[in-house]
């Protein structure tokens, strides 16, 4: 949240004094749609609408300071892994159809440019792109517009574990 301008009053409602418990029971609009997704096993109609809305909303966002900071964090992380003989595996998780369909192709291309540039500098790292696994995931695998439910998480974990095993053997 350090790059976002959030009034202190709202921030205090998000994170309590000892910073160990996140509280979502405030009325600021954005988080309200995610409050009741805990334990949900499949997206409902409203969640599908939010997935489309979230895809569109991200198209309008522009946080160059955060992008620059995240590029540095990624570079530092990949360098640290190399120095310690650890293979880093970057991944883009799956998203529901409505989100993918309405997310900006330009923003996605910008993401890929950043990841592939980092990958080029650190060729021992791996990159797993679950965005492109739309035939393996349906809305029934998501609790809301950005979170897998237990079924989807199990499915993703199995696929990702196989990728890791193949990297280790190859």
N, C-alpha and C positions, 0 to 999 in steps of 0.2 A: 504493500500500500504506500510505500514511501515516495513513489512517483505520481501518486494521485492526490488531488486536492480534496481531501475529505475533512469536513468540519470536525473539530475535536469532540464535540458533543455526540456525533454519529460514531466516530471511531471508538469512543469509550463504550458505546453500546455494543460494538462488534466484539471487542476484546476486553476482558475484565482486567482488573488491576494487576494480577500476577501473570497475565498473558498465558494462562494454561487452559482456559476454557473459552471456546468460541460461543458466542450467544447470537442466535438468529431470530430472537423474538422482538425485534424492533421494527418500526414501520418506515422503511426508506424505499420501498418499492422493488428494487432490483433483486434482493435476496428472497423476497416473499415467495416467488414461484418455486424456489428450491427447498423450502422449509419442510414440506410434506413428502419429499421423495425418499426419505430414509425408509428402507424396508420395502419400497415399492418394487414389484417384480416385473412390471411391464409399463411402458408409456401409455398414458391415457390420451384422449383426444386433445385435452388442453396442453399436455406435454409435447405433443406433435406440433401444435401451433407455436409453442415456445421454441421448439427446435428451429423452425423456419425463421421466427423472429430473431433468435440468437445469431443465426447465420447472417441475416441482413445487418444486424447491429454491429457485428465484428467488421463488416465491410466499411463502416463509417469511422471506425476507430483509427487513430493515428498517434502512436506513442514513440517518437523517435528516440527519446532518452532511454526508454525501457528497452527498445530494440538494441541500441548501442551497448547498454549494460549487459543484456542477455548474451550478446555476441562475445563480450569479454568473459563472462562467466563460462560460456561454452568452451571458449579457447583455453581458459585456465584449467578447466576440468579435463579436457582432452590431453593437455600437456601433462597434468598431474598423473593421469592414468598411464601415459607413455613412460614417464620417468619411473613409475613403480611397476612396470611390466604388467599392467592390467589392461585388458581390452575393454574399451568403452563401447556400449551399445546404445545408440540413440534410437528413439522410436517416436512415431506419430501414431497415437491411438486411433481406434475406429470411432466414427461418429454416425449418428442416425441419418437416414436418407434425407430428411428435410433440411438438416443442417448442411450436409455436403452439397446438396442441390442448390442451395441459396447462398453459399459462401463464395466470396469473390475469388475468381480464378487468378486475378492479379495478386491478391494477398497470399494465396496458396503458392504461387510461383515465387513470390518474395521469400516465403518460408523455405522452399526448396533451395533457392539460391544460397541462402545463409547456411543451411545444413550441408549442401554439397561443397560449398567453399571450405567449410571446416573439415569436411571429410577428405577433401583433396589435400589439405595440409596434414591430416592425420589418417593416412590410408589404412592403418591397422584397426581403426574404429569400425564398428558396424552400424548400419542404419536399417531399421525395420519399418516399413511404411504400411501400417494397418488402415490408413485412409482408403487405400485402394482395394480393401477386402470387402467391398460392399456385398458381394454375393455370399459371403459367409456370415454377415451380421444383418439382422432385421431390427425393426423397432421393438420387437419382443425381447431383444437383448439389452435394452436400455431402460434405466429408471427415469431418466429425464433427458434433456437435450444434450448433455455432455458427460453423463455418468453411466457406465455399464451397471446393470443389475448383477445379481449373483450368477445367473445363467450366462450372461455375456462375459463376465469376468472370468468364469471358469473356461469358457470357450477361448477367450483371448489368451489366458495363461497357458493353455495347452498348445496353442499355435506358437506363442512366443518361446515357450520352453523347447519346442522342436527346433526353432530357429537357432537358439543358443546351443543346443546339442550338435546341430549341423556345423555351426561355426567352430566349436571345439574339435570336431572330428576332421574338419576340412582345413 
